[in-house]
């Protein structure tokens, strides 16, 4: 039986894929499988993955005939996964040797639905450790209780899918798939769904994932219209949270986070193409007006003056016509 399925989407990462694959080889075990999803790469990535299929123990290569984005590629991997546990890695990141064996041992020892881990962020030659914003470690907790408070960073703000491991029962319950077609912020509805609907989780101080930031081909570095999918992602968070049995308690957190992300993108609007920047403002105005207005007012009152003023001004802009996401 397969103990662990590792799902790794790749798209045009020929510069980084060899490092990723070498680190997977240093984590191989006879009961681990590595599902390599080529999301219709157009560079040398397919050739690199073809070699990995032959040389990496446990490799399973799946090719998309057209590019679907990270969420869709991860779903392809989930559908192919046979393991008792599932985890993720991005095609330009890498792992410490033996990390997955320690990760599996940690979740088996705790017996919870999912586990969250710290990670190392790598920007050029700089390295920094980023911690799961959960104070209690190595203790099984209620995921729903970890969503709040609204005004502090919590576990739902630490949305990295690869910073953790997930029991197969989450797949069987329909909780592990991502929203198909989301090009960015795909992990936000996903992490909120896990915390609302899973039964147990834990955070552990286990380092082993190295997250590469500032990659030129990364979508977070490209200011095109795909970046605006964060609006669709957070609309989903708001809609699903509004339908939750504890909507009154949870909506302030969801709305405040949505506002913070809109403010973040407006603060770096110069990186967007001009037409996309214009669309960002129009769609953000519409998003603010769709939110529960009483909850939005409370969220803005709780934010710092600069961000709150910017968002209030945006909410008062004339509504645009004929602008779609």
N, C-alpha and C positions, 0 to 999 in steps of 0.2 A: 504494500500500500504506500502511496505517496504521502509523506508527512507534510511537506511544504511546497506550495506553488508560488514561484516568484514571477510576477508579470512585469515585463520591461518593454514599453513602447519605444520605437526608434523612428526619428524623422530627420533626415539630412544632418546626421551627426558624425560624419566620417572622421572628423578630427578627434572626437572624444570616445567613440564607441569601442576602440581597442582597450582603453583603460577600464571602461565599464565591464567589458567581457573578461578581462584578466582578473578583475576583482570578483566576478561571479565564479570563475574557475577556482579561486582561492577560498570559496565558500561551498564548493560542491560536496555533496554527500549522496550516497546511492539512493536515498529515499527523498531527494529534493529534485524538483523539475524547474527549469527556467524557460518560461514561455516568452519568446522573443517576437514581438509584433512589429513588422516593418510597415509603417503607415504610408506606403507608397513613396518612399524616398527617391529622390532624383539625382543624388550624388553617388559616392562610392559605398554608401552604407549597405546596400543589398549584397555586394560582394563580400564585405566584412562579415555579415550575418550568415552568408552561405558557408563560409569557412567555420564559423562558430558552431553551426549545426553539426558539423563533422567532428569538431575538436573539443567542444564543451560538454562534459558529462551531464546528461539530463536535459539537454537543449531541445526545445520544440519550436520550430520556426513557422510563423504564420504571416502571410503577406496580404495586405489590403490592395485591391485593384484601384482604389481611389482614396485620396487622403480624407480621413474622417475627423482628425483632431485627437487630442489626448484622451478625452472622456470616452470616445468611441473605441479607441485602441485598447484602453484598459478594459472596457466591457468585453471586447473580443477575447482578451486573455482570461477574464473571469469565466466566460462560457466554456473555455477549453480546460480550465484548471481542474485537477483531480485531487489536490491535496487536502489534508485535514485542516491545514492552515493556509492562509493566503497573505502575501505581502506584495509590495510594489517597489519599483525602482525606475527612475527616469534614465533615458539612454545617454545622457551626458554626465551622470553622477557616478560615484563609485563607493566601494565598501571596504572596511577593514577585514583582513583575513579572519575567517572563523566567526564572523559576526552573526550569521544566521543561525548557527548552532546555539549560540548563547541566547538569541532572541526566542527560539522555539523552547528552550529550557525555561525561560522566564515565564512565558504564557502558560506552559504546562504546569509549572509550579503554582501559579495563581489560579488557574482554572476559569478565567473570565472570558467574556465575549471578544474583547479586543484590548490591545495593549498599546500605549503611546510611549515613544522614546525621544530622547534628546537627539540633536544632530550637530554636525560641524558645517558651518557655512564657509565657503571658499570663494573669495573674490580676488582674482589675480593671485598674488602670493600671500595675501592676508587670510588668517584663519580665525574664526570666532565660534564659540560654543553657544548654541541656542537651546534653551530649556523648555520642556513642556510646562505651561503655566498652571501646574497642579502642585499644591504644596505637599500633600501626603504621597509618599512613594512606597512602592511594593505593598500596596494595600488595595483590596478590591473595593471599588466605589460604585455609586449609582451615577450613570452618565448624565441623567437628567439634572441631577443636583450640581453638576459641574458647569452648567451653561451660564449661570449667574455668578456674580453681580453684573449689572448692565454697564457700569462705569469702570470696569476693570478688565484687563486681558484675561480671558479664561480659555478652557480647552477647545471651545468651538472656534476661537481665533487662531489656533495652531492647527491649520487645516491640512498640512502636508500628509498625503496618503502614504508616502513611503516611510514616514516616521512612525512605524507601528506594524502590528501583525494582527490578523483577524481570523476568528474561527469560522469554519465552513458553515456553521448553523446560520451565520449572518447572510450568506449567499442564499441558503434555503428559504430564509424569511424575506428575501427581496430587499435587503438593506445595504448590500455592498456595491450594487451597480451605480454608475454615474449617469447623469442626465445626458443622453445621446446628443452629440452635435455641439455641445458647449466648447468653445475654443479657449476660454480663459475663465478663471474662478470656478472651474468645474468641481473643485473640492469643497466649495462652501455649502451648497445644498446637501452634499454628501455627508459632511461632518456634522451638520445640524441634524440630519436624519438619524445618523448613528446615535447621537446623544439623546435625541427624543425617544427613540424606539428600541435601542438595545437594552439589555438588562444589567450588564456589568462591564466595568473596564478598570484599568489600572495604569499608572504611570511608573516607569522605571528609569533609573539613572544609567542607561546603557548607551554608550556612544559607539558608532560604527558606520553611520551613513555620512558621506561627504557630499554636500549639496553645492553644486557649482553655480555661482551667480555671475551675471554680467556676460553671459554667452551671447555673441552677436546675433545668432540665429534664433535665440529664444523669443517666444512670443511676447514676453514681458519687456523686451528691448525694442520691439517693433511697434511703431505708432500707427498701425492701420486699423481698419474697421473691426477686425476680429477682437481687438481689445475691449470693444464695447459689449461683448458678451457678459461682462461682469454685471450689467444691468439685468439681463435675463436671469442670471444666476441668483441675484439677490431678490428679484421679484418672486422667484420660486421660494426662497427662504421665507419671505414675508407671508406669501400665500399659505404655505404649509404650516407655518407657526400660528397664523391667525386661525387655522382650523384645529389647532391642538386644544386639548382639554384644559391646559393651563395657559391659554393665550394671553390673558391679562398680565400674568407674571413674566412671560417670555418675550412678548412683543417689544417692550422697551429695549431689550438687548439687541434684537434683530434690527430694529429701526435705527438705533444708535450706530451699530456697526455699518449698516448701509450708508448712513450719512458720512461716516468717517472715510469709507472707501470712495464715495463720490468726491469728497473734499481732497483726498489724496490725488485722484486723477486730475482734478482741476488745478491742483498745485503744480503739476508737471505737464500742463497742457501744451507747452511748446514742443514736446516730443511727438505730438500727433500731426499727421498731415492736416492742412488747413480745413479741408472739407470734413474730416473726421472730428477735428476740434469743435467745429460748429455743431456737428451732430451730437457730440458729447454733451454740450450745454443744453441743447433742445431736449434730448432724451432724459437728462438728469432733472431738468425742470418738470417734465411729465412724471418721472418717478417720484419726486418729492410730493407732487399733488396726488399721486395714487396711494401714498402711505396713509395710515390712520392719522388724521390731522391732530387729534389731541395727544396721541403718543409722540408724534413728530415735534410738537411744541415743547413737550417735556424733555425730549432728547436734545433739542437745540438749546434749551435753557441750561442743560447740564454740561454743554461743551464749552471750550474756551471761546473767548469773544471773537477772535479772528475767524475761526472756522464757522462759528454760528452766524456771524454777519454775512460771510460769503454765501452760505447756504440760504439764508433768509432772502438775500438779494436775488439769488437764482430762482427761488420759489415765486418771486414777484414778477419774473420776466413774462412778457406776452407769450402765450402758447403758440408754438409753431404748428403749421399745418403741412400735411404731406410728408412728415418725417417718420420713418419706421426703423425699427432696430434691424 
